[in-house]
């Protein structure tokens, strides 16, 4: 299943093109060559003798290289194609395309090969919301190169294009007049560099890394895959999805200057190739049993960027963990607050959760001690700045009156939080999962304080506050006429009573009273929320339900992974298995790459998962979803110096074996076999 776009990715640099390999950007499709939030190519169109090409095949070799076989005219039963072209493309900081023309005739042919080139140097925010550029464009031809440029004060970006075969260069592109002998071939290597101020390579100046060649990147990927736990299983879909997830996680690695060459997950292509607090934390939790170094880098970098002052424009507060950081023009000129932007209420408690979970898996006490001040500041934020209303809950309300997110939870679209009748609640808002995260952060913070920070009084206080929060939450959020937890409270303390997938996050946080857990599990696996592929973000029957609405009815794989994890925590093994099996089945329709979201249609209605139109793919926490589902199905949990497993493999999965699982125990293995269902 494909959206008709082909992607190349290497950290913060990526290419999105058509299936011909052409780039012909439009306001609605983010195609082009991008690096650090700026588009460096908005047009890259191949023509042969004046005709644009048509695709024969596209081969996505790895995340950083692919191959297009194209022809100037499509073959028919009565006429063969005389010439074809092969576009071998790779990205390793810069963008390289090897263009090969092949003559299939026994006679020589004369060809005019043309590549039309342009760049609008659009900021990613400008693609979503078209604006007039305030700088000046320039084009320079010389030295066998085409240089496209844009400058606004000290903000400068350039695209430098060169070719091994000498072309005729004009301001709109490159032309080659080629004579191909009988069955002859012609090749040129095209090289495109993204440059910043003073003509410096943009990646080197902003990230501290140089571009890498294909050989080096292949070796890097091979080493990355070899270091991961080895999976053998009966399900071909699970095996393919696992390998694809590991490779996509490698593709999404982002290496900022401050991380000393270490990587953390960027959020997703194309819109979110940047550091996101929430997304990087969730993905690091998912990946802990497989590649714990991602969590270590995430924790350290987010601590370095943690809020220290009150800043309404960026919504920064002392102790707060950032939402995202951007490098484009609109951020540089403070037309957007993303330098960094702190508009999320969940990243901060999630930071403490990740720190504790990281230590439980790795035994890295040194990092826990190193980050004590940051963790304490995050816990302090929950009570001092998160509790806007002074009632012990975590709330959010936008402090920047002109821009930023109105909903500052993971469902951050404008209409994601609503009453069951469709009304939107007033601000501030306190969504239910935020309270679960705060509860979990206090419980985990207490463990860290007692075992590593040598502060038992602080640990006692956090545990007391967590217990009070749990009691208060189970009183105020419980919807008695539906027997589930409200999606949120509004600013007047009224229950925002829509039935949503958020209640599943309460299970993995542990804030749900045992006596109510079974009812929550019934709702999650009931027909209103469970589509057959996964749990919908919003239940059918709610006024705003839409099976292809961003947060109001679609199925989000990451959401389901954490729901399954929570179901297992409360002992609902069969229900967790149903969720895991549905999501893995869906992955098979996406060639093993789970998208950001897909439609919430009933499985019996469509018989395949329907792709959400603008879903990110790959997206970090969707990439991490199969990893957390494996942990859930195998029941893997660290207990002291040991890895404990309690497999509960769903019937359709057969046998699952995972070897060389890294952790404080060295390396361990886990084995699970499905048991036949009893009727």
N, C-alpha and C positions, 0 to 999 in steps of 0.2 A: 504494500500500500504506500503510495507516494503522493506528495503534494506538487510534483513536477519541478521541484527545485533540487539542485545538487550543491552539496556543501563541502568545503575544505576548511580545516580548522587547525590552528596551532596557538593555543593560549588566547591572547587578546587580538590576534590577527586571523581574519577568516574571509572566505570568498563564498558568495551565494550566486549561483548562475542558473540559466535554463539548461535543459537536457541536451542542448546543442553545445554547451560550453559558453554561449554568448551571455553577455551582461547588457541588459537594456533596462535601466532602472526606471521605476515609476513611483509615484507618491505612496502607493499602497503596498508595494512589494519591496522589501529591503534587500534587493539584489545589489551586488557590487563587491569590491575589495574594501574591507574595513580594517582599521587598526586603531586601537585606543579611542573608540567612539567617533571616529571620523571616516567618511567614505572617500577612498583615494581613487577608485575607478567607478564611474557610474555608467560608462559605456565601454564595451570591449566586444566588437562584433566582427566576425570573420565573414568575408564574402569571396567567392571564386568566380572570376569573369562576370562580376556584377551581380551574382546571385547569392543570397543568404543561404546558409546550409541547413540541412535537415538531419535529425539524429538517426543513426542506425542502432548503436548500443552505447550504454554508459556503464562503466565499470568503476565502482567505488573500491579502490584497492585497499586503502587504509584511510584513516581520518585526515591524513595530510597529503594524500595523492589520489588522483583518479584519472580515468582515460575516457575520452569521447571519440567515437568513430562516426564521422559525419560525411554527407555527400551534398553537392550543390543542387541536385535534383533527385527526387525519389525514384527508385526503379519501378518499372511496370512489367507486366508479363511479356510485353512486346519490345521492350527496350531496356538494355543494361546500362548501368552507370559506368562512365569511362574513367572517372577520377574520383578518388575518395581522399579524405583527410583524417589524420589521427592527431588528437590534441592530448598529449601527456602533460598533466598539470600537477604541480606540487606547491606546497607552502611551508616555509620554515622561517618565519619572520618576513622575508620577502616572498614574492610570487613569481613562479617560473612556469612557462609553458613551452614545451617542445612541440613544434608544429611540423608534421610530416605530410607531404603530398605524394600520392601514389598514382601513377599512370597505369591503367589496366589495359591499354590498347597496344597493338603491335606497331603503332605509328607514333611519332613524336607529337606532343601537344604544346601549344602556347597558352600560358596561364597568367592572368593578372590576379594576384593574391592581395587582398586588402584587409587591414584591420583598422576599423574606425574606433577612435579612442576619445574619451572625455572624462572629466571629473568635476562634480559639483561641490566637492569637499563638504558635503552635508554632515552636520552633527546628527547623531541618531535621534535626538529629540526633534530636530527639524524635519526628519522624515515622517515622524508621527504627526507633527503639527507644522505644516509648511510655513516658513517665514522668509522674509527678504533678507539676503545676506548683506552685511554692512561693510565687508572688506572689499578688496579688489582682486580680480583674477588676472593671471598672466600666463602666457605660453611662450616658451623659448625653444628654438630648434638650433642644434649645433653640436659638433663633436660626435656625430653619429647617434645622438640621443634626442628624445622628445621630453621636454620638462614642462609639466603642468603645475601651476602654483596658485596659492591663495594666501593673502596676507591681510590681517586686521591688527593694526598696532604691532605688538610684539608676538602675536599669535600667527605663526607661519606654518603652512603644510605644503609639501610638494610631492608630486608623483614623477618618478624618473623612469623612463622606458628605453631599453636598449635591445639590440638584436645581434646575434652572431653573424647572420647573413646580412650584408649591407642593404638597407631599404632606401626607397625614396621617402623622405619624411616631410610632411606638411603639418600644419597646426591641428588638423583633424585626425591624423593617424599615419600609418605606415603602409607603403605599397611595394610589392615585389613583382617584377616581370620575369617569369621563369619559363625556360624551355625544358620540358621533360622528355627524355628519350623514350623509346619503346620500353614499356614496363619499368620505367625509371622512377627514382625517388628523389625528393628534395626536402631538406630539413633546415630549420633554424630554431635557435633557442631564444625565446623572448624573456626578458628579465624586467620585473617591475618592483621598484623600491618605494616604500613609504618614508618620507623624510620630514623632519621637523625644522626648527630654527637653525640657521647656519648650515643647512644641508646635511645635518646629522641623521643617521638612521634612527627612526622614531623609537623602535623597540629598544635599541641600545641606550638611548637617552632617558626613556621613561621606565624601563624595566631592568636595565643593566645586563641584558643578554644579547648576544649576536644571533643572527639567523643561522639555521642549521641546514645542512644538506640532507638529501633523502637517505643516504647511507647511514648517517648519524642518527636520524630520526627512526629509521627501521630498527637499529640496534637498541635505541632507547626504549622503543615500544616492546621489543623482544625481552629486554631486561625487566621492564615493568610487569609484563605478563608472567614471566618466569618467577618473579618474587611473590606473586599472589598465590593464595591457597589453590590447590588443584581439585577441580570438581570432576567427578564421574557420576553419571546418573542415567536413568532409563529414559528420561524425557529429552528428546532432541531439541525441543523448544527451549527448555530450561538451559541446556548446554550452550545453545547458540546465543541466548539472551545474556547469559553470564559472561561469555567472552566479549560480546558487543559492549556490555556495560563497563567492563574493565578497560577496553580500548577507548570508549567515549570519556571515561573518567580521566584517562591519560590526556586526551585531547583538550579537556576543559581545565587542565592545570594552568594556573596563573601565577607568575613569579614576579612579585613587586620588588622594587629596589630594597625595601626595608626587611625583606625576608631572607637575605643572605643566600640566594640561590635555591631556597626551598619553595614548594608550591602549595597553594590552597585552591579549592574548586571555585572557578567562575560560575555564575548562575546558569547561563544558557544562551544558545545561539538562536536568532540573531540579535534580539533586543537587549539581552542582559549579560553580555560578555564583559563582566566587571565583578569586583569584589562586592558581595552582598552578605551582610551579617547573618541574617536568618538562613538564607540558602546554603551558605558555606557551613554553618553550624549543623543544619539538618543533614547535609550530605556527609559531613565528617562523622556524625553519629552512625549513619548507615554503613559507612566504609570502615569503621573501627576494626572489625574482625579480619579485614582484608588488607588495608593499607593505613595503619595508624598514624603515619607521618603527616597525612593531610590534616588530621585533628591537631597535631602539635603546632603546625604552622598557622592554622586558623586561630588557635588560642593566642599565640604570641602576637600575630599581626593585629588582631582585633583589640588586644590590650594596648598596643602602641597607639592605636587610633581612637581609644576610648574617650568619651566626652569628659571635659574638665571645666567648662564654663557654661554660662547660660547665653545662648545665642538663638534668638527667635527665628532668624532667617534660615539657619540650618537645623533648627529644632534640637540643638545640642543641649545636653544637661549633664552635670557631673555624674560620672559612673555609667552613663548610657552607652550602649554598644551601637555602632553605626548601622544604618540600613543599606546604604550603597555609596560608592565613590566613583566619580566619572572624570574623564580627562579632555572632553571635547570643548569646542568654542563657547557654547552657551554656559557651560560651567565656569570656564576661565574668566568670562566677563560678568559673572554672577547674575546671569539671566535664569539660571537654575541653581538650586542650593546644594548641589551634589559634590561638595568639595571638603569633607564628605557631608552627606545628608543623614540625619538621625531619626527620620520619621517612621520608626517602627517601635511598637510597645512590647514585642515578644523577644527581640534579639537579646535583650539584657538578661532576663531569667534563663533563656536557653544557653547563654554563655556559661553560666554556673553549672548547668546540667551537663554540658559537654565536658567541662573540666573534670567533674567527678567521674563521668563515664570513661573518660580517657585514662584516668588513674586506675580505675577498676580493671581495665583491660591490660594496661601496659606496666603498671607498677612504677610509673615515673613520678616518684615523690618529689624530685628536684623541681620539676615544672610546676607542681602544685604549690610548692613553697615560693617559687619565683613569682607566681601570679597571684599570690595571696592578696596583695593590695588591690589588684584589679577585680578579683572575685568579691572582696568585701565591698568595694565601691559599687559593683553591680547589685549586690544584695541590698545595699543602702538605697540605691535608686528605686528599687521596688517599693519601699516604704515612703521615701521622701518626695519623689517626683512622679512615680507611677500611680500613687494613690492621690489623684487629683481631688477626689471628693472627701477624703479623710475618713473613709469607712472600711479600710482594710483591703479593698480590691484594687486591681490594676486597671486603670482607665486610659483612654487616649482622646486627645482633642488637638487638632492642628494648631500650632503656635504661629506658623507663618500664614498670614492672612491672604496672601496673594498666590501662592503656589504650594505644591506638595500633596501628600496623600490625605484624603479625608478618612479612609479606613486604614488603620495602622496595625492591622493584624495580618495573618498570611492571606486571608481573603480580602485583598486590598482594592478591589474595584469598587466603583461608587455605589452600586446597588447590592453589594454582597451581603450586607447586614440589614435584615428586614423582619417585620412582624409576619406572622403567617398569612395575614390579609394583604400583604404587599406594602404596607406603609413603611417608610423609612424612619428610624428612631432619631430623636434629637441627640445632640452631643453634650457632654462627652459620652462615650460608650465603653462598656466593660464586657468584652466577649468572654464566653465561658472558658475557652481553652487557655486564655491568658491567666486565669486564676489557677488552672491546673499546672501551668508552667511555674507560676510563682510558688505554689505549694511544693512542687518537686524540687525547685531551686533551694528552698529553705531546708528541706529534708537532706538534700545532698550537701548543701553548705554546712549543715550541722556536722555531718560525718567528716568533712574536710577540716573543720575547726577543731574537732575533738582529736582526730588522728594525726594531723599534720601541722596545725597552727598552734597547738597546745593552748587552746582557749576554751575549756569546758563550759565556762559560764556563757560564752557567746553561743556555743552549740546548744545548751539548754534553752536559751532564749529563742533561737531559730526553731527548735522543735516545738516549743510552746506556741509560737506564732503560727506555725504550720497547722497544728491541731486546731487552733481557733479558726483559722481560715477554712479548713475542711468542714468544720461544723457549721460555720456561717454560710458557706457556699451551698451545702446540701439543703439548707433551709431556704435561702433566697432565690436560688436558680431552679429549683425543682418545679416543673409544670405539672400540677396535680391532675388536671383533666386529660393529660396525654401520657403521663408517667415517663418523662424524659427531662433533660436539662435544657433550659432556655438557651437560645443562641447567644443572648447578651442581656445586660440591663441597660436601659437608657438613662439619660441624665436625671430623670425624675425617680429612678429606682424601679421603673416598671419592667416586667419581663418582656424581652423581645422574643416572642414565643414560636418562631419558626423552627421546624424540625430539620436538623442539618447534620452533616458529617462531623462537625466540631465535637460532638459528644464522644466520638471515638478517641479523640486526643485526650479526653479526660481519663480514659482507661489506662493509657500508658503512663500518665502522670501519677496515677494512684490516688487521686482525690475523690473518686467515686466510693460511696459507702457500699460495703459488700452486699447488703440486702437489696441494693438497686442495680447491681451490675448485670444480672440476668435480663432485666427489662431493657437495659441499654443494648445488650447483645441482640435481643429480639428485634429492636428497632433497626439496628445496623444491618441485619441480615433479612429484614422484612421486605416486602415488595415495594414499599414506598422509597426506601433508600437503596436497596441492593438491586442493581440492574441485571445481574448475571455475570457481568464482567468485573464489577466492582461497586463500591459504595459511592453514590452520587453526593455531590457537595450540598445539594438541597433536595428535600424529599418531594416526590410527586404530591400534588394536592395543595402545595403551598402556592400562594398567588403568583410569586415571581419565578416559579419553576420553569426552566427552559432547558431541554436536554443538550442544547449547544450554546448555553449561556455561560460565560467565563467562570463565574463562581456560583452560579445559581442552577446547577443541574448536571454539569459535566462530571466525569469521573477523573480524578487526579491520581495517578499511580502513587506518588509519594504519600498522599493523604491515606491511601489504602494500606501502604506498608506500615505506617505507624498505627493505624487502626488494628491491623492484624497483630502487631506486637503487643498492643494493649489488651486485645482479647486473650492472648496467651497468658499475660500477666494475671488475669483474673480467672484463668482455668478453662476458658472456652476454646479448647484445642480444635474441635471440629469446625467451629465458626471461623477461626483464624485460617484454617486450611482452605475453606471455601473462598475466602477473600484472596489468599495467595494463589490458588489455582486459577481463579478468574482473571487476575492480572497477568499471570504468566501465559495463559491462553491468549489474552489480548496481544501480548508482546509478539506472538508468532505471526500476527497479521501485519506487524510493523517491522518485519525482518529482524526482530530481536531488540530494536531500539524503541523503548517506550517514549512517547512524546510527553510534553508537559501535561496535556489533558486530551481526553476524547469524549465523544458524545455519551450522554446518559440514557440513550434509548435502551429499551428492553432487549435482552439478548435474543429472545425468540422473534422479535420484530425485524431486526436488521441482519442477524446471523453473522455479523462481523462488527468490530468496533469502528465507529465513524470518527474520523480525524477532526479535531477542532480546527477551524480554518486557519488561525494564526498561531498555532501552538509552537513553542520553542522546541527544537529538536536538533541536536541533543540538548537536554536540560539536566542540570546537575542532580537535583533530588529525584528526578525520574530515572536517571542513570543509576543512582544509588538504591533504587527501589528493589531490584532483584537481590541485592546483597542483604538488605534487612529482611526480606522474605525468606532467604535461605537461613539466616540466623533464627528466624521465628519458627520455621518448619522443623529445624533441627534442635530447637530449644536450647541454644547455646547461651550460657550465662557464666561470667566469671564469678567464682566463689573463692575468695582468698587467693592462694597461689595456684589454683586449679581451674580448668575449664570444665564446667558441668554441662552435660547435654541430656535433654529429655525430648527425643524426637516425637513429632506428631505429624507425619507426612501424609498429605491428603491422598485419597485412593488413586487419582489419575497420575500421580507423580512417580509411583513405583519406588525404586531405590535411589537414594541420594547419599553420596560419600564426599566429604570435604576433608582434604588432608593439608598438613603444614599450615595450620591456623596460627598466626603469630600472637604472642601475648606474654604476660609476665611468667608464664609457665614454659617459655621457649617456643616450641611448636607442638600442636596437638591435632587430633583428628576427630571427626564426627561422622556417624553413620546412622541413617534412618531408612526404614522400609515402610511403605504404605501397608496398612491393614485393611482388609475388605470391610466395607460398611455393613453394619448389622441392621437388619430390617425387622 
